[in-house]
Amino acid sequence: MNDIAHPLLTAADRETFFIALYKSAFPSVARYIARMGGSADDAKDIFQDALLICYEKKIAARDLIKASEKAYLIGVCKHLWHRRYREVQQVDSLEGIDIPEKTESPTCEESRLMNYLEKAGKKCMEFLRAFYYDNLPLADAAILFGFSGTRSATVQKYKCLEKVRETVKQKSLTYEDFVS
């Protein structure tokens, strides 16, 4: 272990750390979650979970958080909110609905497209989903996925899209293969 004392060893240091993060980041998180349809209690729950994650990362490896602690905490909150929102949507969408015996399978085009996206890799799929489907700004995506900045996230998005394009080219598909 380093000869330098860890800055959060005492209870007073930890309290100061938590209060400072709460004052600087919670209002932004609460506004974001309210805009996304959440309640004040949702914001508090998400923030507490994210605060714990941030604290654990800080204790485990101080150099791991490359952005400011506030930016990292907000990014974690957004990620946790999106995850919770998806879980709630899945449960809500199935409640009170009689699911027929035979469900429609994805169309051939949808299956092919998903196959090509999956070939780009899990991290690319998650990154592209966060950006395009969840509408996560690149600056937030950079923090969430551990990129050094917005420019790195932009480059990674381009690389992921190029992987998909290359797969499509290799399979000699045309635009018409996806559109009926």
Disulfide bonds with the S-S distance in Angstrom:
Cys124-Cys160 2.10
